[in-house]
Amino acid sequence: MSIADSLRDLHRGCNSCQSCQCVRGNCNLRLEDPDKVVCIDVDRCTAFSSNPEKKPDYIILDARDLASPRWVVVEMKVQIRGHPDEIVKQLQEGARVIAEDRQFAVEVSRLVPLVLHEKGAHSQDVKSLQKARVNFKGKSWPILVLRCGLSIGEVG
């Protein structure tokens, strides 16, 4: 069984949390290779029911590179204005749940915290996000801040 199939199996009991699209409003992240990329809509995932206010929008397992699969924790915003610390908390909560919840019990050690924005961002807020780190499995991972409309393959 592939790593992507293992994650799908772990989420079989979830409330339709697996999604073929990664979209909030007019912001999207195009997914490629549905056999190797699994997108979990966090709003529908039972693993996040204990902390509904502080959560990212999507968790993606990108297993296109079998030698180096990765988790992508995605937060989508129309604009990034004020309160970048709240965005960091949302991304950190995603990383925490991936590391601790049995619904994400697949062996992947790489993490990409990703903020996608639709209409721009204050430079100070972007700098704050880029300086911040998300902790996952003993490592600190930098946050990527990019515009909406990319494909998963374009995300560093």
C-alpha positions in Angstrom: 0.0 0.0 0.0 1.4 3.4 -0.9 1.8 6.2 1.7 -1.0 8.1 0.0 -3.3 5.1 0.2 -2.4 4.6 3.9 -3.5 8.2 4.6 -6.7 7.8 2.7 -7.4 4.6 4.7 -6.8 6.4 8.0 -9.4 9.1 7.0 -12.0 6.7 5.7 -14.2 7.4 8.8 -13.8 11.2 8.6 -16.7 13.4 7.5 -15.8 13.6 3.8 -12.6 15.3 4.7 -10.7 14.2 1.7 -10.9 16.7 -1.1 -9.9 16.8 -4.7 -9.6 20.6 -4.5 -7.7 23.0 -2.3 -9.8 26.2 -2.5 -11.1 28.9 -0.2 -13.0 31.7 -1.9 -10.9 32.8 -4.9 -7.7 31.3 -3.6 -6.6 28.0 -4.8 -3.7 25.6 -4.8 -3.8 23.3 -7.8 -3.2 19.6 -6.9 -1.4 17.3 -9.2 -1.3 13.5 -9.5 -4.3 12.5 -7.4 -2.7 9.0 -6.8 0.2 10.6 -4.9 -1.3 13.8 -3.5 -3.9 13.6 -0.7 -5.7 16.8 0.4 -7.5 16.9 3.8 -10.0 19.7 4.3 -9.4 20.5 8.0 -12.9 22.0 8.4 -14.3 18.5 7.9 -11.6 16.5 9.7 -12.5 15.0 13.0 -8.9 15.2 14.2 -9.3 19.0 14.6 -12.5 19.0 16.6 -10.8 19.8 19.9 -9.5 23.2 18.8 -11.9 24.5 16.1 -10.7 28.2 16.2 -7.0 27.6 15.7 -6.5 25.4 12.7 -5.2 25.7 9.1 -7.4 25.3 6.0 -5.8 22.2 4.5 -3.3 19.4 5.2 -1.8 17.9 2.1 0.3 14.8 1.8 2.6 15.2 -1.3 4.1 11.8 -2.1 5.0 12.5 -5.7 8.7 12.2 -4.7 8.7 8.8 -3.0 12.2 9.4 -1.6 11.1 12.6 0.1 7.4 12.8 0.8 6.2 15.9 2.6 3.3 17.4 4.5 2.1 20.8 3.4 0.1 22.7 6.0 -1.9 25.4 4.1 -3.5 28.6 5.4 -5.3 30.7 2.7 -6.0 34.4 3.2 -7.6 37.1 1.0 -5.0 39.5 2.4 -2.2 39.2 5.0 -2.9 42.2 7.3 -2.1 42.3 10.9 -1.9 39.4 13.4 0.7 37.2 11.6 1.1 35.4 15.0 -2.4 34.0 14.6 -1.5 32.5 11.2 1.6 30.9 12.8 -0.6 29.4 15.5 -2.9 27.9 12.9 0.0 26.4 11.0 1.5 25.1 14.3 -1.7 23.5 15.2 -1.7 21.7 11.9 1.8 20.4 12.5 0.9 19.3 16.1 -2.1 17.3 14.9 -0.1 15.6 12.1 2.5 14.6 14.7 0.1 13.4 17.4 -3.2 12.2 15.9 -3.6 8.6 14.7 -5.4 9.8 11.6 -2.1 11.1 10.3 0.0 8.1 11.4 2.1 7.8 8.2 5.9 8.1 8.2 6.6 11.5 6.7 9.2 13.8 8.4 9.3 16.8 6.0 6.9 19.8 6.6 6.1 22.8 4.5 4.1 25.5 6.3 2.4 27.5 3.6 0.5 30.8 3.6 -1.2 31.6 0.3 -2.7 35.1 -0.2 -5.0 36.4 -2.9 -4.7 40.2 -2.8 -1.4 41.0 -1.3 0.2 41.5 2.0 1.8 44.1 4.2 5.6 43.7 3.9 6.0 43.8 7.7 3.5 40.9 8.1 5.2 38.9 5.4 8.6 39.5 7.1 7.2 38.4 10.4 5.8 35.2 8.9 9.0 34.4 7.1 11.0 34.9 10.3 8.7 32.6 12.2 9.1 28.8 12.3 6.8 25.9 12.8 8.0 23.1 15.0 7.5 19.5 13.7 9.2 16.3 14.9 12.1 18.1 16.5 12.9 20.5 13.6 11.9 24.1 12.9 10.5 24.7 9.4 10.3 28.1 7.7 7.0 29.4 6.5 6.5 30.0 2.8 4.3 33.0 1.8 3.1 32.8 -1.8 0.3 34.0 -4.0 -2.7 31.9 -4.7 -3.0 30.1 -8.0 0.2 27.9 -7.8 0.3 24.2 -8.3 1.6 21.9 -5.6 4.7 21.3 -7.7 5.6 25.0 -7.6 5.6 25.1 -3.8 9.3 24.9 -2.6 
